[in-house]
Amino acid sequence: MPQHARITRVCRDCDGFATAAITTGTRHRDGTRVTLRVTCPACKGTGTTVPAGVVRAGR
């Protein structure tokens, strides 16, 4: 029997790259660089979105 692949919807705001590390340019005392971790607010860091029919609204 053929296996059906599960279709995952990639977040359209981040294109699946949900978390980014941004280097500020400054350094710590030990010489490592200061980095900020930023997550996509649309998918909350998962990289995928929930299909519209699955989302429940209301009670």
C-alpha positions, 0 to 999 in steps of 0.5 A: 500500500502506498503511504500518503505524505502528510501535507504541512502548511508552511507559514507564509510570513517566515517561509518555514524559518521560524526562528532567527539568531541576530548578532548585534555586533557587541561582544561579551567579556569572554569574547563571544558575540551578543545574539538575539533569538527572534521567533515568528509571531504568526506561527509562534516559532513552529514554522507551520500553520494550521489549516483554516478548517481545523481551527475552532472559534468560539466556545 
